Amino acid sequence: IRNDKTGSGKSTIIDLIIGLIKPSSGIITIDGRKLDDGNIKNWQRNIALVPQTIFLTDESILQNICLGVESSMIDLEKVKSCIEKVFLTEFIKKLPLKYNTKIGERGVRLSGGQRQRIGIARALYKGTKVLILDEATNALDEKTEKNLISNLQTLSEDLTIIFISHRPHTISFCNKIISID
């Protein structure tokens, strides 16, 4: 979704897709089935949303990527794969405690781009069928963003990515672009 103006309804559309609000007219369908109270929770389990501002706790990188996952259930190999896809491997290798490095409240020990990449790694770790990236790469330099998008393109064909951005080059890989005015 290309959003040329603020206040154009992008957040409302995302809230409708996720099922946080109901349409005032018409219906939302997923694979031909009406989204309703009976299937909304199942639908929401299939979605990972990466907002522009990532929620981070004053815990380790590992705990922030696996947010809500019990420590004994964390798949470290899957974490490493997600970290690699978002280009944080070299950064983490240089840290004294690697994945166990605490990032500070709201990720204050990280750059904006690193925070966003941890948010994307978290979404990838969740392993959903729908990934919504809401201005989730705007803090990245153009080269890192291009490489990250290239990696996202190689993910499973079963993954639907909804990418919201003000920047046309960010969504140039999409097979469908919707411009909202």
N, C-alpha and C positions, 0 to 999 in steps of 0.2 A: 504494500500500500504506500503510495507516494502521497505525502501530506504537504502541500505547498504552504498552507497557512495554519497558524494555531487557531484553535476554536472551530475547526472544520468538522468535528465529529469523530475523529479517529479513536479517541478513548471510548466513546459510546459504542462504536462498532466492535472494538475489542471486548468490551463488557458483554455485548450481545453474543458474540462468538463463544466466549467462555461460559455464558449462562448466568452471569452475575445479575443481569437485568433481563426482563422479558420485553419483547417488542410491543409497542403500543398498537401496531397493526401488522398483519402478516404473520408468518411463522419462520422459525429457524429450522432447517433440516440438515441432518448429518447422514450422509450416505443414503438419502431418500427417506430417512425416519425423522419424524417431528421431534424436536428437542422439547421435553416436558419434564414434569416433576418425577416421573417414573424412571427416567434414564439420565437425568442431568448429572448425578454423582458419578456414574460410570464414565460419562463423557469428560467430566472434569479431571478424572484420574488419567486421562489420555493426553492432557495438555500440560506443557511447561511454558510458563511465561517468564521472559527475561525483560524486565523494565529498564529504562534508562538509568535509574538510580537503584543499585543493587542493595538489598538488605544483607548486611553482614554482621556477625556477632563477634565479640571479643574472644574468639576461640582460634583454633589452628586453621590452617588452609584446608586440611583434610576434613575437619568438622564442618567447615563452611560449605565445602563442596557436597558433603554427604548430609546436609542439614536434615535433621529428623530421623536419620538412620542410626539404629543402635550400633555402638562401636564394634561389637562382636559380629555384626552383619555386614560391615563395610568390605567391599571387594576392592582391594588395593590395586589390582591389575586394571580393573575398569576405571578407577580414578586416574591412574597413570595414562591410560589411553585418552581419557577426556582432557587431561592436562596437555597432552601432546597435540590434540586437535585444536586447542586454543592458543598454542604457542607460549606456554608458561614453563615448559620443562627446564630450559636453561636458567631461567630466573630461580626456580625452586632448587635446582642443583647447587646454586651459590649460597643458599641460606644455611646457616649453621644447623638448624633443626629440620631442614627440608620441609616435608609435608606437615610436620608438627609445629612449625613456626606460627606463633600467635600473630594475628594481623592488626590487633588493636580495635577499639570500638569503632564500628562503621567502616572498618578497613583503613584506618588513618595511616597505617604504615605502608600502604600500597598507593600506586598511582591510579588515576581514574580508569585508565585502560586495563590495568591489572585487575581492578575491582570488577569491571565489566566482563573480563575473560573468566574470572572465577564464577560469576553468575551464569555465563554460558556453559562452563564446565559442569556446574550444578544441574542445569537443565539437561545436558547430554547424559549425565550420570543417571538421572531419573528415568531415562529411556522411554519417553512417551512417543506417541504417534504423531502429535502435533506440537510444533515448536513455534512460539510466537516471540519474535524479537522486536521489541518496541524501542526504537532508537538505541538499541543495545550495543552498538559499535561506534557511537559518535565520539567517544573519548580516545579512540584508537587512531594511530597515524595511518595514512592511506595505504602504505605497503602492508602493515600488519592486518588491516581490515581486509584488503584484497586476498591475502593468504588465508585468513580465517574463513572468508566466504568461499574460497576455493575448496577448503576442507569440508565445509558444510554441504557443498554440492556433491561430495563423494559419499555422503551418508546414505543409508538405506532408501530405496525407492518407496518404501512404506511410510517414510517420514514426510509429513506436510510441513513446510516452513512458511510462516506468514511473517514477512519482514516489513516493518514500518520504518520509514526514513524520510527525512527532508532532502537527502542527497541522492540525486539520480544515479550516480555511479555505484552507490551502495546496493541498489536493487536491480542493476542491469542484468544480472544472471537469472532473474526470475522469469518463469515461463508465462506469467500473467501479471500485469501491472495495472493497478486501479489507482487513479488519481482522484483525490478528494479535494474539493474546493469549498 
